Amino acid sequence: MKKNIIFFISICLTGITFISCTKNPDNKDLWKAAVPVASPISDAACLTGSIKGTMLAGKTYTVCGDIFVNDGDTLTIQEGVTLNFGVNASGGAPIGLGVKGTLLSLGSKDHPIMITYPGVTKTDQNGANPDTDPALKGKWTGIIGATICPLMVIKWTHIEFGGATISSAMKSFTGATSPYPLYFANPAGVLVLEDSWLYGSVDDPFRINGGKIAIMRNTFEKCGYTGGEAMNAKAGTIGDFAYNLCIGMATNGPKLSNINVGVGVPSSNVRMYNNTIVNSGYRRSAAGRGGSINFEQGAGGMAYNNLIVNCKFGLRVVQNPIADTANLRYGYNFYYADSLSVASQFIPSLSVSTAISLPQETDIPKPSTYLPSGWTVGAVYTAPQSVVGANNPQFINGPVPLPAGLQLRDIAVVGNYNFALKPTSPCINAGFTGFTPRADVAIGLKYGATEITPPGKDIGAFQSNGRGNQH
């Protein structure tokens, strides 16, 4: 026995074995040291067609045609990679990434991954005309998962300017018919999106038709031209949407529906907590829609500790088709309005927005302070003027109150704003922590969620203890 132990120690010391002698995870900084990988992908030529292997840390890759990860294959993108999607070199059409296998986009805080369309000038000035904004036009198709894609893990990754027309080749490969910067459609699969940025889209920046999700600590900016939610989830999606910053969405932050759920698939149920949703709902072309959080057709879940600022509507529980109200809980949400019309829709009215949201006395402000005597669920009301401008959430630097000369729809990007809270904010210590995340996704540095951050004691995505959104 002693000889075996001595031999094992000597092997570890010599370093000639391929097996690690430590139980600690390998947390090498890929940016500083070249780590041997399987099937490294060269950056020497334009990429097109089938692809698998590893895009190496810090390199820039150019895509000149649709690229595809086949069933059973894996594409890993290391930290600091820039992936440029141009136009199809043979036809000038938009291109994208189709995934039947596994996609691992593993950026880091210091060296995030950039997936973009090069050469586009951002128009991030407040009040920029959406009709001429390239962010809302779609320059490349997006990351399109097929119904058999088992796993996408996207960490510390910028995804910009997606949502352009989907090619016939991409339709054939994935079965998808509509483009989104990020699309997932496997009810038996897993999607992790954390600490990332989705900027600009024609419609939803992120559409999911079933699966287990962990959508944590992301920033969604200026998404949707005349419609689109930060997350549009359907068809048996379950999991958590938490600590996300959503600003300038055409319609909502997160929206959940159970439409098109498959036989034997659990109903959609997502816990939406500690999100900050700012100035959303003003590019929605259809009347009575959009603004902050939506639960629709057969969908249940939770919505707690969300900070909803100058959004067109408050949390909407839709009546027709009705949400799963028996399995829906919400409260401890904070509302702020710079206009009387917004304050009068903290609880959306049925005749205006087809909503039957119930007033929650745990919300700020308390509904009893602004609802008229005799009010019934769904009835139209006019909030008292005293509600307008009250309960400033006290961002370190945010568009509250609305800057002079701007309209509510003009605020669409983070820019120089800082949505963390001042120490004197009324949102601090106002959150509800008496529930747990669903936590349907496994924890893992590479193949799972880094962390399913539990409910925070402060309302909103940014916590005074330093947890929550890190952007």
C-alpha positions as CSV (number, residue, x, y, z in Angstrom):
1,M,0.0,0.0,0.0
2,K,2.8,2.4,0.9
3,K,4.5,1.7,-2.4
4,N,1.3,2.6,-4.3
5,I,1.0,5.9,-2.4
6,I,4.6,6.8,-3.0
7,F,4.2,6.0,-6.7
8,F,1.1,8.2,-7.0
9,I,2.8,11.1,-5.3
10,S,5.9,10.8,-7.6
11,I,3.6,10.8,-10.7
12,C,1.9,14.0,-9.5
13,L,5.2,15.7,-8.9
14,T,6.8,14.7,-12.2
15,G,3.9,16.2,-14.1
16,I,4.1,13.5,-16.8
17,T,0.5,12.3,-16.3
18,F,-2.5,13.7,-18.0
19,I,-4.6,13.4,-14.9
20,S,-4.8,16.4,-12.5
21,C,-3.7,15.6,-9.0
22,T,-5.7,18.4,-7.5
23,K,-9.4,18.3,-6.6
24,N,-9.8,22.0,-7.3
25,P,-11.4,23.1,-10.6
26,D,-9.2,24.3,-13.5
27,N,-9.6,28.0,-13.4
28,K,-6.7,29.0,-15.6
29,D,-7.0,32.4,-17.2
30,L,-7.2,31.5,-20.9
31,W,-6.3,35.0,-21.8
32,K,-2.8,34.7,-20.2
33,A,-1.9,31.1,-21.0
34,A,-2.5,28.9,-24.0
35,V,-4.4,25.9,-22.8
36,P,-4.4,22.8,-25.1
37,V,-7.8,22.2,-26.6
38,A,-9.4,19.6,-28.8
39,S,-9.9,20.6,-32.5
40,P,-8.8,24.3,-32.4
41,I,-10.4,26.4,-35.1
42,S,-8.2,28.5,-37.3
43,D,-8.9,32.2,-37.7
44,A,-7.0,32.3,-41.0
45,A,-9.9,32.1,-43.4
46,C,-13.6,32.9,-43.6
47,L,-15.9,30.4,-41.8
48,T,-18.8,28.8,-43.6
49,G,-20.6,25.4,-43.5
50,S,-20.3,22.8,-40.7
51,I,-18.2,23.8,-37.7
52,K,-17.0,22.2,-34.5
53,G,-14.2,22.5,-32.1
54,T,-12.8,25.5,-30.2
55,M,-12.5,29.1,-31.1
56,L,-9.3,30.2,-29.3
57,A,-9.2,32.9,-26.6
58,G,-8.6,36.4,-27.9
59,K,-8.8,35.6,-31.6
60,T,-11.1,37.3,-34.2
61,Y,-13.1,35.0,-36.5
62,T,-15.0,36.1,-39.6
63,V,-18.1,34.3,-40.9
64,C,-18.8,34.5,-44.6
65,G,-21.8,32.2,-44.8
66,D,-24.2,30.3,-42.6
67,I,-22.3,28.1,-40.1
68,F,-23.8,25.0,-38.5
69,V,-23.1,22.8,-35.5
70,N,-24.2,19.3,-36.4
71,D,-26.0,16.9,-34.1
72,G,-23.5,15.4,-31.6
73,D,-20.9,18.1,-32.2
74,T,-19.8,20.9,-29.9
75,L,-18.7,24.5,-30.7
76,T,-16.8,26.1,-27.8
77,I,-16.0,29.8,-27.9
78,Q,-13.3,30.9,-25.4
79,E,-13.0,34.2,-23.6
80,G,-12.1,37.3,-25.6
81,V,-13.1,36.0,-29.0
82,T,-14.7,38.3,-31.5
83,L,-17.0,36.6,-34.0
84,N,-17.9,38.9,-36.9
85,F,-21.0,38.0,-39.0
86,G,-20.9,39.7,-42.4
87,V,-23.1,38.9,-45.3
88,N,-23.0,35.8,-47.4
89,A,-20.0,36.1,-49.7
90,S,-21.8,34.3,-52.5
91,G,-25.1,36.1,-52.4
92,G,-25.1,39.1,-50.1
93,A,-27.8,37.7,-47.9
94,P,-27.7,37.8,-44.0
95,I,-26.1,34.8,-42.3
96,G,-26.2,33.2,-38.9
97,L,-25.2,30.3,-36.7
98,G,-27.5,27.2,-36.7
99,V,-27.1,24.7,-33.8
100,K,-28.2,21.1,-33.6
101,G,-25.4,20.1,-31.3
102,T,-24.0,22.0,-28.2
103,L,-22.9,25.6,-28.1
104,L,-20.6,26.9,-25.3
105,S,-19.9,30.6,-25.4
106,L,-17.7,31.0,-22.3
107,G,-16.6,34.6,-21.9
108,S,-15.3,36.2,-18.7
109,K,-15.9,39.5,-16.9
110,D,-12.5,40.8,-17.9
111,H,-12.6,39.4,-21.4
112,P,-16.1,39.0,-22.7
113,I,-17.0,37.5,-26.1
114,M,-18.2,39.8,-28.9
115,I,-20.7,38.3,-31.5
116,T,-21.6,41.2,-33.8
117,Y,-21.8,42.7,-37.3
118,P,-18.7,44.8,-37.8
119,G,-18.7,48.4,-39.1
120,V,-22.0,49.5,-37.7
121,T,-22.2,52.8,-35.9
122,K,-24.4,52.7,-32.8
123,T,-26.9,55.5,-32.4
124,D,-27.1,55.6,-28.6
125,Q,-28.2,59.2,-28.2
126,N,-31.4,59.5,-26.3
127,G,-34.3,60.2,-28.7
128,A,-32.5,58.7,-31.7
129,N,-35.1,57.9,-34.5
130,P,-35.9,54.2,-34.5
131,D,-36.7,54.3,-38.2
132,T,-33.0,54.9,-39.0
133,D,-31.4,53.0,-36.1
134,P,-29.3,50.0,-37.4
135,A,-29.9,48.3,-34.0
136,L,-33.5,47.7,-34.9
137,K,-33.0,46.6,-38.5
138,G,-31.1,43.3,-38.1
139,K,-27.7,42.9,-39.8
140,W,-27.2,39.2,-39.3
141,T,-29.6,36.4,-38.5
142,G,-28.7,35.2,-35.0
143,I,-27.9,32.0,-33.1
144,I,-30.7,29.6,-34.1
145,G,-31.2,26.4,-32.1
146,A,-32.9,23.4,-33.7
147,T,-35.5,21.4,-31.8
148,I,-32.9,18.8,-31.0
149,C,-30.2,21.2,-29.7
150,P,-29.6,19.8,-26.2
151,L,-27.6,22.6,-24.6
152,M,-26.6,26.3,-25.1
153,V,-24.5,27.9,-22.4
154,I,-23.8,31.6,-23.0
155,K,-21.7,33.5,-20.5
156,W,-20.2,37.1,-20.5
157,T,-21.1,37.5,-24.2
158,H,-22.2,40.5,-26.3
159,I,-24.8,39.6,-29.0
160,E,-25.5,42.6,-31.2
161,F,-27.5,43.6,-34.3
162,G,-29.2,40.2,-34.8
163,G,-32.6,39.4,-36.2
164,A,-32.1,39.7,-40.0
165,T,-33.9,37.5,-42.5
166,I,-33.3,33.8,-42.1
167,S,-31.9,31.9,-45.1
168,S,-33.5,28.9,-46.7
169,A,-30.4,26.9,-45.7
170,M,-30.9,27.9,-42.0
171,K,-34.6,27.1,-42.2
172,S,-33.8,23.7,-43.6
173,F,-31.1,23.0,-40.9
174,T,-32.9,24.2,-37.8
175,G,-36.6,24.0,-38.8
176,A,-37.0,27.6,-37.6
177,T,-38.9,30.0,-39.8
178,S,-38.2,33.4,-38.0
179,P,-35.0,35.0,-37.1
180,Y,-34.0,36.1,-33.5
181,P,-30.6,37.1,-32.2
182,L,-31.0,34.1,-29.9
183,Y,-33.5,31.2,-30.4
184,F,-34.0,28.0,-28.5
185,A,-36.7,25.4,-29.1
186,N,-36.0,22.1,-27.4
187,P,-38.5,21.4,-24.6
188,A,-36.1,18.7,-23.3
189,G,-33.0,21.0,-23.6
190,V,-31.2,23.5,-21.3
191,L,-30.4,27.1,-22.0
192,V,-28.1,29.2,-19.8
193,L,-27.8,32.9,-20.5
194,E,-25.9,34.8,-17.9
195,D,-23.9,38.0,-17.4
196,S,-24.4,38.8,-21.1
197,W,-25.6,41.7,-23.2
198,L,-28.2,41.6,-26.0
199,Y,-28.3,44.8,-28.0
200,G,-30.7,45.6,-30.8
201,S,-33.1,43.3,-32.6
202,V,-35.9,43.5,-35.1
203,D,-38.3,41.6,-32.8
204,D,-37.6,39.6,-29.6
205,P,-33.8,39.5,-28.9
206,F,-34.5,36.1,-27.2
207,R,-37.2,33.7,-28.1
208,I,-37.6,30.3,-26.5
209,N,-40.1,27.6,-27.3
210,G,-39.7,25.2,-24.3
211,G,-36.8,24.0,-22.2
212,K,-35.2,24.6,-18.8
213,I,-33.6,28.0,-18.5
214,A,-31.4,30.1,-16.2
215,I,-31.5,33.7,-17.5
216,M,-29.4,35.6,-14.9
217,R,-27.8,39.0,-14.6
218,N,-28.0,40.1,-18.3
219,T,-28.6,43.5,-19.9
220,F,-31.1,43.9,-22.7
221,E,-30.9,47.2,-24.6
222,K,-33.0,48.8,-27.3
223,C,-34.6,45.6,-28.5
224,G,-37.6,45.3,-30.9
225,Y,-38.6,47.8,-33.6
226,T,-42.4,47.8,-33.3
227,G,-42.7,44.8,-31.1
228,G,-40.5,42.5,-29.0
229,E,-39.8,41.4,-25.4
230,A,-36.5,41.0,-23.6
231,M,-37.5,37.3,-23.2
232,N,-40.5,35.8,-25.1
233,A,-40.9,32.3,-23.7
234,K,-43.6,29.8,-24.6
235,A,-44.4,26.1,-24.9
236,G,-43.4,24.7,-21.6
237,T,-40.5,26.9,-20.6
238,I,-39.5,26.5,-17.0
239,G,-36.8,28.1,-14.9
240,D,-35.6,31.5,-13.6
241,F,-35.3,35.0,-15.1
242,A,-33.6,37.2,-12.5
243,Y,-31.3,40.2,-12.0
244,N,-31.7,41.3,-15.6
245,L,-31.7,45.0,-16.7
246,C,-34.2,45.6,-19.5
247,I,-34.2,49.1,-21.0
248,G,-36.0,50.5,-24.0
249,M,-37.8,47.3,-24.9
250,A,-40.4,47.7,-27.7
251,T,-42.9,45.7,-25.6
252,N,-42.0,44.0,-22.3
253,G,-39.1,42.9,-20.3
254,P,-40.0,39.2,-19.8
255,K,-43.2,37.6,-21.2
256,L,-44.3,34.0,-20.6
257,S,-47.0,32.0,-22.3
258,N,-47.8,28.3,-22.6
259,I,-49.1,28.4,-26.1
260,N,-48.1,25.5,-28.4
261,V,-47.0,23.3,-25.5
262,G,-46.3,19.7,-26.5
263,V,-48.1,16.7,-25.2
264,G,-46.5,15.6,-21.9
265,V,-44.4,18.8,-21.6
266,P,-44.8,20.6,-18.2
267,S,-46.6,23.9,-18.4
268,S,-44.6,27.2,-18.6
269,N,-43.6,28.3,-15.2
270,V,-40.8,30.9,-14.6
271,R,-39.8,32.8,-11.5
272,M,-39.1,36.4,-12.5
273,Y,-37.5,38.3,-9.6
274,N,-35.1,41.1,-8.9
275,N,-35.2,42.6,-12.4
276,T,-34.9,46.3,-13.3
277,I,-37.2,47.3,-16.2
278,V,-36.9,50.8,-17.5
279,N,-38.9,52.9,-20.1
280,S,-40.3,49.9,-22.0
281,G,-43.5,49.4,-24.0
282,Y,-43.4,52.6,-26.2
283,R,-42.5,51.1,-29.6
284,R,-45.2,48.4,-29.5
285,S,-47.5,49.0,-32.5
286,A,-50.5,47.1,-31.1
287,A,-52.6,49.1,-28.6
288,G,-52.9,48.0,-25.0
289,R,-49.8,45.8,-25.0
290,G,-46.4,45.9,-23.4
291,G,-44.5,47.6,-20.7
292,S,-43.0,45.4,-18.0
293,I,-43.9,41.8,-17.2
294,N,-46.5,39.6,-18.9
295,F,-48.1,36.3,-17.9
296,E,-50.3,35.0,-20.7
297,Q,-52.1,31.9,-21.9
298,G,-51.7,29.1,-19.4
299,A,-48.4,30.4,-17.9
300,G,-47.7,30.5,-14.2
301,G,-44.7,31.4,-12.0
302,M,-43.7,34.2,-9.7
303,A,-42.8,37.9,-10.0
304,Y,-41.3,39.5,-7.0
305,N,-38.8,42.3,-6.2
306,N,-38.9,43.8,-9.7
307,L,-38.1,47.6,-10.2
308,I,-40.5,48.9,-12.9
309,V,-39.7,52.5,-13.9
310,N,-41.6,54.6,-16.5
311,C,-43.0,51.6,-18.3
312,K,-46.2,51.8,-20.3
313,F,-48.0,49.2,-18.2
314,G,-47.4,47.5,-14.9
315,L,-47.4,43.7,-14.5
316,R,-50.0,42.2,-16.7
317,V,-51.9,39.0,-16.0
318,V,-53.7,38.5,-19.3
319,Q,-57.3,37.4,-19.3
320,N,-57.9,36.2,-22.8
321,P,-56.4,33.6,-23.2
322,I,-56.0,33.6,-19.4
323,A,-52.8,32.9,-17.5
324,D,-52.4,30.1,-15.0
325,T,-53.7,32.2,-12.1
326,A,-53.9,29.2,-9.8
327,N,-50.1,28.8,-10.0
328,L,-49.1,32.5,-10.2
329,R,-47.8,34.6,-7.3
330,Y,-46.5,38.2,-7.4
331,G,-45.9,41.2,-5.2
332,Y,-43.2,43.4,-3.6
333,N,-42.7,45.1,-7.0
334,F,-41.7,48.8,-7.1
335,Y,-43.3,51.3,-9.5
336,Y,-42.2,54.8,-10.5
337,A,-43.9,57.1,-13.0
338,D,-43.0,60.5,-14.5
339,S,-46.5,60.8,-16.1
340,L,-50.0,60.5,-15.0
341,S,-50.8,58.1,-17.8
342,V,-48.1,55.7,-16.6
343,A,-49.2,56.0,-12.9
344,S,-52.7,55.2,-14.0
345,Q,-51.5,51.8,-15.4
346,F,-49.5,50.5,-12.5
347,I,-52.4,48.1,-12.3
348,P,-53.3,47.7,-16.0
349,S,-57.0,48.2,-16.8
350,L,-58.9,45.4,-18.5
351,S,-60.6,47.6,-21.2
352,V,-57.2,49.1,-22.2
353,S,-54.9,46.1,-21.9
354,T,-56.9,42.9,-21.4
355,A,-55.3,42.5,-18.0
356,I,-56.8,41.2,-14.7
357,S,-53.8,41.9,-12.5
358,L,-54.7,42.0,-8.8
359,P,-53.5,44.9,-6.5
360,Q,-50.8,43.8,-4.0
361,E,-50.4,45.8,-0.9
362,T,-46.8,44.7,-0.7
363,D,-46.1,46.7,-3.8
364,I,-44.6,50.2,-3.7
365,P,-46.6,52.5,-3.8
366,K,-49.4,50.6,-2.1
367,P,-52.4,50.3,-4.4
368,S,-54.7,51.5,-1.6
369,T,-53.0,54.9,-1.8
370,Y,-53.9,55.6,-5.4
371,L,-56.9,53.3,-6.4
372,P,-60.3,55.1,-6.1
373,S,-62.9,54.0,-3.6
374,G,-65.0,51.1,-5.1
375,W,-62.4,50.2,-7.7
376,T,-62.9,46.7,-9.1
377,V,-60.3,44.5,-10.9
378,G,-59.6,45.6,-14.4
379,A,-61.5,48.9,-14.0
380,V,-60.1,52.1,-15.5
381,Y,-58.8,54.7,-13.0
382,T,-56.9,57.9,-12.8
383,A,-54.1,58.0,-10.3
384,P,-53.8,61.1,-8.1
385,Q,-51.2,63.6,-9.3
386,S,-49.3,63.0,-6.0
387,V,-48.2,59.6,-7.3
388,V,-46.3,61.1,-10.3
389,G,-42.6,61.5,-9.4
390,A,-43.1,60.0,-6.0
391,N,-40.9,57.1,-4.7
392,N,-37.8,57.9,-6.7
393,P,-35.8,54.7,-6.7
394,Q,-32.6,56.7,-6.5
395,F,-30.3,55.2,-9.1
396,I,-26.7,56.3,-8.8
397,N,-27.2,57.9,-12.2
398,G,-30.4,57.2,-14.1
399,P,-33.1,58.9,-16.2
400,V,-35.3,59.6,-13.1
401,P,-36.9,62.0,-13.2
402,L,-37.2,62.1,-17.0
403,P,-34.6,64.5,-18.4
404,A,-36.0,67.7,-19.8
405,G,-36.8,67.7,-23.5
406,L,-37.2,63.9,-23.7
407,Q,-40.2,61.6,-24.0
408,L,-40.6,58.3,-22.2
409,R,-39.9,56.4,-25.4
410,D,-36.6,58.2,-25.9
411,I,-34.8,56.3,-23.2
412,A,-33.5,53.0,-24.8
413,V,-29.9,52.4,-23.8
414,V,-27.7,52.2,-20.7
415,G,-25.1,54.7,-22.1
416,N,-23.5,56.5,-19.1
417,Y,-26.3,55.6,-16.7
418,N,-25.6,53.6,-13.6
419,F,-28.7,51.7,-12.4
420,A,-27.2,50.6,-9.1
421,L,-28.9,52.1,-6.0
422,K,-27.8,54.9,-3.7
423,P,-27.6,53.9,0.0
424,T,-30.7,56.0,0.6
425,S,-32.8,54.3,-2.0
426,P,-36.3,53.1,-0.8
427,C,-35.6,49.9,-2.7
428,I,-32.9,48.8,-0.2
429,N,-34.1,46.2,2.3
430,A,-37.6,46.3,0.7
431,G,-37.4,43.0,-1.1
432,F,-39.0,39.6,-0.3
433,T,-36.7,36.7,0.2
434,G,-39.3,34.1,1.4
435,F,-39.1,32.0,-1.7
436,T,-36.5,30.1,-3.6
437,P,-35.5,30.0,-7.3
438,R,-36.9,27.1,-9.4
439,A,-33.2,26.2,-10.1
440,D,-34.1,23.7,-12.9
441,V,-30.6,24.1,-14.4
442,A,-27.5,22.3,-13.0
443,I,-24.6,24.3,-11.7
444,G,-21.4,24.1,-13.7
445,L,-18.6,26.4,-14.9
446,K,-18.8,25.0,-18.4
447,Y,-22.0,23.0,-18.9
448,G,-24.4,24.7,-16.5
449,A,-25.2,27.9,-14.7
450,T,-22.3,29.5,-12.7
451,E,-24.8,30.5,-10.1
452,I,-28.6,30.6,-9.6
453,T,-28.6,33.8,-7.6
454,P,-31.2,33.6,-4.8
455,P,-33.8,36.4,-4.2
456,G,-32.2,39.6,-3.0
457,K,-33.2,41.8,-0.1
458,D,-33.1,44.9,-2.3
459,I,-35.7,45.5,-5.1
460,G,-34.2,45.5,-8.6
461,A,-31.3,43.9,-10.4
462,F,-28.5,45.6,-8.5
463,Q,-27.9,44.7,-4.9
464,S,-26.2,46.8,-2.2
465,N,-24.2,43.7,-1.1
466,G,-22.5,43.5,-4.5
467,R,-24.5,40.5,-5.8
468,G,-26.9,40.5,-8.6
469,N,-26.2,42.2,-12.0
470,Q,-22.5,42.9,-12.5
471,H,-22.7,45.3,-15.5
